[in-house]
């Protein structure tokens, strides 16, 4: 553990988590036994050994960084006692993280970046090498990239020089890295999803981008209502046939085969939808919407219409920041007051599953199998194995989004931060931008197999 981490976390905050662990229980038992032996035998050095056995383990774990893996334990089955979730410093945290603050996080990031310099020409050059030539979305949306013959010759000569001359020699394996893509917009992008039929990103001013074979193109401008309301969440059906996006002023849209359908203000709700999750296949979709007032709205799409159920409040009313479903039945949502809720009946009912003593606002949630992960505004990632939450240090900056697929995991956040799940831990990977990243997705075959992250000023990076 570095000095900065030690200062950030504090020994006594760490010790409260350590006191819940099996290591603490074992050392306490040893302390009692050794003091008993000292009292019975009269040998004083047993007392010194007892004190060392009790004191040294937490000190060693804290200063070596092992303390980051001491779990915070929740009750069996996720049941809570009175006052659950009121962890250390929670009052101050909640005051600073009201639903209004959560909904305005994106605009605040943009203001922080007003003074930053972004080299658009360099970004375009890198993007053209990465995603190829022109991408077209209808008669009015065209974007292309060019390379000169001299560049082609230079690249060819370079490849000839680097090619092994000995038959026994083999070129070294090169780990593919993140590259900047050529995006046809400078609007900030707030979320992204990869499907079997391609990838889609949404953002400010109602823009919707589609990832086609030859690059990114604008699919929708102005959003479902053409009023330019920001779109904050996007998800797709299991088969990738239909894409749904939602955002400010209750806007909600469905996009399929180039056709946009407006389903805004469902049940006359015009508050900001912070996220959307979709299950089922195109034509038989179940839509789950969450907002900054802690409300959940479920609907079923059939034959061009959506039948909506009643508005529910799974939590205490705090802003719900994200919702995600593993399949038709199992899903999770998280809020800004350290609450994570799970459902096994398609969203008809939710049960609280954590997290005690998180001391952070939750920004994203996802699951794969029985594992649930949550990203936090303090750079931490929480992992749930069905009974215990474990806090893992992932980044020094806020993480805004997280995605999990099998054994693969990605999270992204401020200042171009990208972290990846490796051997059960999260490691920072190099990204070519310093823009704030608000959405991340693990690639599927239809999106050219690329992992994608999106952020401010039309930033799109791919790997």
Secondary structure, DSSP 4 states (H G I P E B T S, - for coil): --HHHHHHH-HHHHHHHHTTSHHHHHHHHHHHHHHHHHHHH--THHHHHHHHHHHHHHHHHHHHTGGGGPPEE--GGG---TTTT--TTHHHHHHHS-HHHHHTHHHHHHHHTTT----HHHHHHHHHHHH-S-EE-STT-EE-----HHHHHHHHHHHHHHS--STT--PPP-----EE---S--SPEEEEEEETTEEEEEEGGG-EEEEETTEEEEEESSTTTTS---EEEEEE-TTSS-EEEEEGGG-EEEEETTEEEE--SGGG--SPEEEEEEEEETTEEEEEEEETTS-EEEEEEETTEEEE---B--SSSPPEEEEEESSSS-EEEEETTS-EEEESSTTS--EEEE-TT--S-EEEEEEETTEEEEEETTSEEEEE-SSEEEEEE--SS-EEEEEEETTEEEEEEGGGEEEEEETTEEEEE--S--SPEEEEE---GGGTT--EEEEGGGEEEE-
